[in-house]
Amino acid sequence: MECTLREWKIDDKTDLAETLNNKNVLKNLSDAIPCPYTEKDAENYIQSMISADKNDTIAFAIIVDNKVIGSIGVFRGNNIHRKTGELGYYIGEKYWGKGYMTSAVKQICQYVFEHTDIVRIFAQPYSYNKGSCRVLEKSGFTYEGILKKNAFRAGEILDTKIYGLVKE
């Protein structure tokens, strides 16, 4: 299934808050996202994405039928990693398994490689997140390995997997 990516608008805050007020979505994200997630939290996030340096933060709303169903971004590293970007994303649970995230990942990677000097994009899903791993594989990413005890989330030490995609 196809989706579109577009820049964030403040008016997206209601859809974003709705998406992130789901424990099944949140368990795959960082502890930095508050629960419950309010429209004010969404507005603050959206404002930070709108005002971010577009060379370092490439972030979009994921849209289906004129509704925000999620978020996707590539965030540039620094120093020796300044030509590398970390991919992060999520969509609402009712949109899982429909191909939207694979479409969004392919779109943003193409955009980043065509419009920036980033040559490598990587992602580090929790090892238990099979859906996210599958999205990366279907999007052309290469599984590079497991990072043992790489994350501490919700009081638990977790392994992450690392996937990479390089500009050809």
Secondary structure as GFF3:
##gff-version 3
##sequence-region A 1 168
A	DSSP	beta_strand	4	6	.	.	.	ID=ss1
A	DSSP	three_ten_helix	10	12	.	.	.	ID=ss2
A	DSSP	alpha_helix	13	20	.	.	.	ID=ss3
A	DSSP	alpha_helix	23	26	.	.	.	ID=ss4
A	DSSP	alpha_helix	39	51	.	.	.	ID=ss5
A	DSSP	beta_strand	57	64	.	.	.	ID=ss6
A	DSSP	beta_strand	67	76	.	.	.	ID=ss7
A	DSSP	three_ten_helix	79	81	.	.	.	ID=ss8
A	DSSP	beta_strand	84	91	.	.	.	ID=ss9
A	DSSP	three_ten_helix	93	95	.	.	.	ID=ss10
A	DSSP	alpha_helix	100	115	.	.	.	ID=ss11
A	DSSP	beta_strand	120	123	.	.	.	ID=ss12
A	DSSP	alpha_helix	130	138	.	.	.	ID=ss13
A	DSSP	beta_strand	142	153	.	.	.	ID=ss14
A	DSSP	beta_strand	156	166	.	.	.	ID=ss15
###
